[in-house]
Amino acid sequence: MKKKRLKTVAVSAAAGCFLLSLSATAFAATGSGYENYRDAVKSIVLAENETVSAQFEVKDNGSVILSGDTVEKLSQENKSSQSNITVDGVKKTYETSENNGTYVINADGKYYSVNRGDKKSDSDKKEKLSESSSTVKLAEMITDTLVGDVKNQFVKDGQTISVNLEGAQIPELAKLAISTAAENSNSIEKHKNGDKIGSDEMKAAFDKIPKLSDIDVKAISMTATVDGSTLKDNKITVTITGKDASGASHEVSVALTAKITDLGNTKVDTIDTTGKEVTTIDWTKNHRGE
């Protein structure tokens, strides 16, 4: 289910950088730091369920423009989340749940459900991941190409594993992938369904976030705590540079700290809409380009 519609441009950029950074380091096959981190990330990906608690912050030229926190409960079939997002002093609360093909959003007290017509839910189509699944094998091949020689730059100190890359140390393919994700996130606000969720106040706040072009990746840093084969927490910071529509330069940093708990013991929440006024969003129109 495409929860990015809910979280808007900057949140999507933060999540995109986080996921890319994880995928770009998860499956490298050499060096003890890489091996331990790879196995720890795989254990999270392959787990039946887990809870991920995260805090994120986005800075533009040193000033905080977006911050928030989120708790996601994930299983291989369903998911739910509770998020608090603050943009330019405006704070909003969001809650989502996807359960057996039913997707519901609570956007600051307003409820929405998603109509996908005859389309099956993502969870219905999803391959159950395992060590031998084609998805995991493909991820290994793609990320090996993205990572390149970065596999030799992981540092392990006890339970702490870290990597810090700047400028030319960052593989060109990884730079391209992050830049493309950031540029594509600029267009998320144009989706009609996204416009139906949230308040005018929050939308006005997001309009102040710069839309960048000529994007370059300046630095990537990652620190993780791995206990045996279990990933306990993960902090990732990505710094990019670019120019806005007026030609002014910006340095944007995205920092995300995540803690993984209740591995194998997480129960996904369901939003109760009994007695609530619920607006239906027709996702099929958006997929047809209407």
Secondary structure, DSSP 4 states (H G I P E B T S, - for coil): --THHHHHHHHHHHHHHHHHHHHHHHS--SSHHHHHHHHHHHHHHHSSEEEEEEEEEEEETTEEEEEEEEEEEEESS-EEEEEEEEETTEEEEEEEEEETTEEEEEETTEEEEEE-TTPPPHHHHPPPP-TT-HHHHHHHHHHHHHHGGGGGG-EEETTEEEEEEEGGGS-HHHHHHHHHHHHHHTTGGG-HHHHTSS-HHHHHHHTTSPP-EEEEEEEEEEEEEEETTEEEEEEEEEEEEEE-TTS-EEEEEEEEEEEEE-TTT--------TT--EEEEEHHHHHTT-
